[in-house]
Amino acid sequence: MLSVEEVRSSLERAGQLHVLQFWPELSEDEKKTFLSELSQLDFDELREHCRGAAEAATRSTTKVDQKMEPVPLEFIGSVVKSDRDTINEWQNEGYLHISENQVAVLLLAGGQGTRLGVPYPKGMFNVGLPSSKTLYQIQAERICRVQQLANMKHGSKCIVPWYIMTSEFTLDPTKKFFEENKHFGLDPSNVVMFEQRMIPAVTFDGKVILQNKGKLAMAPDGNGGLYRALVDNQVLEDMQKRGVKYLHVYCVDNILVKMADPIFIGFCVSKQADCGAKVVQKASPEEPVGVVCRVDGVFQVVEYSELPLEAAEQRLPGGELRYSAGNICNHFFTLGFLQEVAQKFQSQLKQHVAVKKVPFVDKDGNMVNPTKPNGIKMEKFVFDVFQFSRRFVAFEVAREDEFSPLKNAAGAPLDTPSSARQSLLALHLRWVLAAGACFLEAPGGATRPRVTLEEETLVVCEISPLVSCSGEGLDLLLKDKMLTSPFLLDEKTAKQLLK
Ligand code: UTP
């Protein structure tokens, strides 16, 4: 650990001496903790970081010019537009690799979830399903089921390891939650948690923000911090030891995420891709999602703010948006690609500016909870590695089947706990109806099947991922059954139905 004098002179050189303003007021314990935090900083890096952040915040967004083009058709697959046989081929290929222990999933769960605003990791959120399952539990059970299906198909005893990237905010509570819940039935040795780095939040004039008198305001370095975290924590070595070849990387907040989706894995492997992205059709030109496309011949995600309106509004002869490939943060990587990125490219990843409200201590020592943005957090994005891919593919999926993120607290117009819950219940209802069951209700005493779309939101129908994770096998259980809402199909009910 450095001495306070050493830290003082390094901070001075970095133009950040204000950090020690309250030093004389700290207790001995607080001094020790703060000094240990400050000793870990690379002060040259800090100077560059603060300078770069302040400069980046003044830059206006540049719109991408005409060299942009949509992903050419030969690099796109679609679950929506392909026939059943083709999808089955991809699926079989995916299950084969899963059964051979070559597929792992990697969850990005280091975010602070400021918009949702709960004081615990987003994965621990319960969106109010009849089962009360949290996002983490739903995901864990989908992994169990995928393993089981691969085993049934191939007579294997396979494992899909679950790598979970956390941050200072989410690691301890996530660990505890998994332990308390016995890892939701998974073997703890196959759930590997690791931590991403944190970087200081900075004011608009390039000064590190103090969260309190003895602590810097730190924030995780964005989900693109993944690549550095993989190196810091020797995660790639762990993957190699296990024989993992393919990774499915996803965000914690998409309640519909298909874990280790065999169709997506199979498609990417069959195209010999080293990097892939699932996309959904953009809902409208104004929808604020990034678009997967090519710029100057290089694949990348063009952010909503960088897409010129004329380009966003262009349509193909059939009426589809020309730039319609909405990025949903759901990716395929080969281990080889991740190794190459980690070794050669991760330090080149672009830094994005996020302007946020950062609680701080003012120069008079008062704690302030700002009501408008006061700080800059620099973030890297997981998708910024597409440019390094030798063979990139995009894969179109149906939004209503695969994408419904939980971003905002109740009351917001979009992406809330209730929209996430409704999307999952609606998907499960569609599976159940497709399996040949129907729902009954008794308006005015009469019983009738209830299947119309307008009534969908009234029916509560939840299927445990341990019974079916993508609608598979439900016809055996439910064909011609008359059900009543709320209907929860868990393992116990499934057994009874089979009798
Ligand atoms: P978001 O960009 O939606 O951020 O993250 P967030 O932290 O969840 O929420 P807000 O913006 O503060 O409200 C998309 C995904 O990337 C992960 C998140 O956990 C989520 O799965 N993420 C984000 C990280 O893993 N690390 C980060 O530094 C940031």
Residues whose N, C-alpha, C, O or C-beta is under 5 A from the ligand:
A	BS01	UTP	L108 A109 G110 G111 Q112 G113 T114 R115 L116 M165 P220 D221 G222 N223 C251 V252 D253 K407
